[in-house]
Amino acid sequence: MRAALVGPVGIANLAIVTLPEPAAGPGEVVVALRAASLNWRDLLIVEGGYGTRQKRSRLIPLSDGAGEVVATGPGVTAWKSGDRVMGCFHPDWQAGPPTAEALASDLGCRTDGVACEFRVFRQDALVRIPDGMGFPEAATLPCAAATAWSAVIERGGVRPGDRVLVQGTGGVSLFALQFAVMTGAEVFAITSGAAKAGLLRRLGARHVVNYRDDADWGRTIRRLAGGRGVTHAVEIGGAGTLRQTMHATAAGGFIAMVGVVSGARAELNIPVMAMNAFRLEGVAVGSRLTLRQLSETMALHGIRPVIDPRAFALDGLRDALEYLRTGTHSGKVCVAFG
Ligand SMILES: NC(=O)c1ccc[n+]([C@@H]2O[C@H](COP(=O)([O-])OP(=O)(O)OC[C@H]3O[C@@H](n4cnc5c(N)ncnc54)[C@H](OP(=O)(O)O)[C@@H]3O)[C@@H](O)[C@H]2O)c1
């Protein structure tokens, strides 16, 4: 089978190679991958950015893939050949609060990922793809959608009438926007360009502010949110955005700490945080149950993932990662397997 392999780390070392086809052991299934999607972390991992927390040689990258079961090992009762499935981001996190061991089981980092034509999964590391959802759509869900669902629904508890801030037009943020709109919340968004502002509005954002034109966008959002600020923020910017996010957030508000696209280490103004009784909470993707619930809810409500129009093949994985780096994409960048 063909697979992408990186290591020593560095995007220049990413190569497409031929490897033996894997076989299913007891309790395992072989999935023929049909599509994968990229996340910001994949770029970091390919370049060795996870330090000692990642495999640094001969790593098959990417965490998010969808495909078809083609073989089952002894004792497999949950799946049969032909079933359409997506892989869980953390195979060892089935439900409930995470443990250190569960969080260490993420694909495409410490263990091999899905940038390969066939992959073995434990039978409890998969979720069924809802009817009517395609492979590329399903492949966008395991990391970005699960993270957004955890931030907005499970941890944030967003309800009708809440005011939710999302940042940019990347994978996590567009899912967060869609889930917040679904709950009946009023959504506020920031982005860097006019065309992207149009996409955010079409998806249901009521107010959009350009963070490049308005350096004080946090206070602008607060003003737009009736002078009180937003009740929830999904923070994907990190160091470059947290201060403005705190300006935008209402007293008692919830800030889901998700990402670091503008820097990983920020100074925290503790008195501002304490006096406003903010709740800052780290989010680490989600469990298998989270993935099942969000995919079924998306199917029920007809929510479709936003997929960037540029499509890539496995051979073009390096180009796809470079494209992600440009930040010119909207939503999810996908790779289709031939
Ligand atoms: N904790 C978790 O569980 C978890 C899970 C998934 C991802 N993450 C992290 O979340 C972040 C986003 O991931 P992703 O996969 O959604 O990324 P992505 O698809 O690459 O999207 C990144 C988007 O961020 C926006 N952006 C860039 N600089 C910004 C700034 N200074 N202020 C506001 N927005 C800015 C851009 O939107 P515009 O072009 O519209 O400006 C860009 O498209 C990454 O740091 C990733 O590592 C964390």
The ligand as an SDF file (V2000), in Angstrom:
LIG
                    3D

 48 52  0  0  0  0  0  0  0  0999 V2000
   -7.1480   21.9040   21.8600 N   0  0  0  0  0  0  0  0  0  0  0  0
   -7.6710   21.1400   20.9140 C   0  0  0  0  0  0  0  0  0  0  0  0
   -8.3480   20.1490   21.1750 O   0  0  0  0  0  0  0  0  0  0  0  0
   -7.4590   21.5240   19.4840 C   0  0  0  0  0  0  0  0  0  0  0  0
   -8.0880   20.8000   18.4700 C   0  0  0  0  0  0  0  0  0  0  0  0
   -7.9790   21.2400   17.1600 C   0  0  0  0  0  0  0  0  0  0  0  0
   -7.2050   22.3660   16.8960 C   0  0  0  0  0  0  0  0  0  0  0  0
   -6.5610   23.0030   17.9040 N   0  0  0  0  0  0  0  0  0  0  0  0
   -5.7770   24.2180   17.6380 C   0  0  0  0  0  0  0  0  0  0  0  0
   -6.7030   25.2270   17.2480 O   0  0  0  0  0  0  0  0  0  0  0  0
   -6.0910   26.0990   16.3120 C   0  0  0  0  0  0  0  0  0  0  0  0
   -6.9270   26.1570   15.0410 C   0  0  0  0  0  0  0  0  0  0  0  0
   -6.8810   24.8950   14.4140 O   0  0  0  0  0  0  0  0  0  0  0  0
   -7.5710   24.6750   12.9910 P   0  0  0  0  0  0  0  0  0  0  0  0
   -7.2150   23.2940   12.5740 O   0  0  0  0  0  0  0  0  0  0  0  0
   -8.9850   25.0960   13.0540 O   0  0  0  0  0  0  0  0  0  0  0  0
   -6.7160   25.7180   12.1190 O   0  0  0  0  0  0  0  0  0  0  0  0
   -6.9070   26.1990   10.6290 P   0  0  0  0  0  0  0  0  0  0  0  0
   -7.9800   25.4510    9.9350 O   0  0  0  0  0  0  0  0  0  0  0  0
   -5.5460   26.2210   10.0290 O   0  0  0  0  0  0  0  0  0  0  0  0
   -7.4180   27.7090   10.8070 O   0  0  0  0  0  0  0  0  0  0  0  0
   -6.6260   28.7170   11.2780 C   0  0  0  0  0  0  0  0  0  0  0  0
   -7.4060   30.0380   11.1040 C   0  0  0  0  0  0  0  0  0  0  0  0
   -7.0380   30.8870   12.1620 O   0  0  0  0  0  0  0  0  0  0  0  0
   -7.3360   32.2140   11.7990 C   0  0  0  0  0  0  0  0  0  0  0  0
   -6.3070   33.0870   12.3450 N   0  0  0  0  0  0  0  0  0  0  0  0
   -4.9920   33.1210   12.0630 C   0  0  0  0  0  0  0  0  0  0  0  0
   -4.3840   34.0970   12.7720 N   0  0  0  0  0  0  0  0  0  0  0  0
   -5.3580   34.6860   13.5130 C   0  0  0  0  0  0  0  0  0  0  0  0
   -5.3780   35.7520   14.4290 C   0  0  0  0  0  0  0  0  0  0  0  0
   -4.2660   36.4380   14.7390 N   0  0  0  0  0  0  0  0  0  0  0  0
   -6.5430   36.0760   15.0170 N   0  0  0  0  0  0  0  0  0  0  0  0
   -7.6750   35.3830   14.7270 C   0  0  0  0  0  0  0  0  0  0  0  0
   -7.7320   34.3750   13.8420 N   0  0  0  0  0  0  0  0  0  0  0  0
   -6.5820   34.0290   13.2490 C   0  0  0  0  0  0  0  0  0  0  0  0
   -7.3530   32.2680   10.2760 C   0  0  0  0  0  0  0  0  0  0  0  0
   -8.6730   32.6550    9.8720 O   0  0  0  0  0  0  0  0  0  0  0  0
   -8.9500   33.8370    8.8290 P   0  0  0  0  0  0  0  0  0  0  0  0
   -8.1950   33.4630    7.6190 O   0  0  0  0  0  0  0  0  0  0  0  0
  -10.4190   33.8510    8.6770 O   0  0  0  0  0  0  0  0  0  0  0  0
   -8.4290   35.1090    9.4250 O   0  0  0  0  0  0  0  0  0  0  0  0
   -7.0410   30.8200    9.8660 C   0  0  0  0  0  0  0  0  0  0  0  0
   -7.7680   30.3870    8.7680 O   0  0  0  0  0  0  0  0  0  0  0  0
   -4.6710   25.5700   16.1300 C   0  0  0  0  0  0  0  0  0  0  0  0
   -3.8030   26.2330   17.0040 O   0  0  0  0  0  0  0  0  0  0  0  0
   -4.7940   24.1140   16.5140 C   0  0  0  0  0  0  0  0  0  0  0  0
   -3.5480   23.5730   16.9270 O   0  0  0  0  0  0  0  0  0  0  0  0
   -6.6750   22.6080   19.1750 C   0  0  0  0  0  0  0  0  0  0  0  0
  1  2  1  0
  2  3  2  0
  2  4  1  0
  4  5  1  0
  4 48  2  0
  5  6  2  0
  6  7  1  0
  7  8  2  0
  8  9  1  0
  8 48  1  0
  9 10  1  0
  9 46  1  0
 10 11  1  0
 11 12  1  0
 11 44  1  0
 12 13  1  0
 13 14  1  0
 14 15  2  0
 14 16  1  0
 14 17  1  0
 17 18  1  0
 18 19  2  0
 18 20  1  0
 18 21  1  0
 21 22  1  0
 22 23  1  0
 23 24  1  0
 23 42  1  0
 24 25  1  0
 25 26  1  0
 25 36  1  0
 26 27  1  0
 26 35  1  0
 27 28  2  0
 28 29  1  0
 29 30  1  0
 29 35  2  0
 30 31  1  0
 30 32  2  0
 32 33  1  0
 33 34  2  0
 34 35  1  0
 36 37  1  0
 36 42  1  0
 37 38  1  0
 38 39  2  0
 38 40  1  0
 38 41  1  0
 42 43  1  0
 44 45  1  0
 44 46  1  0
 46 47  1  0
M  CHG  2   8   1  16  -1
M  END
$$$$
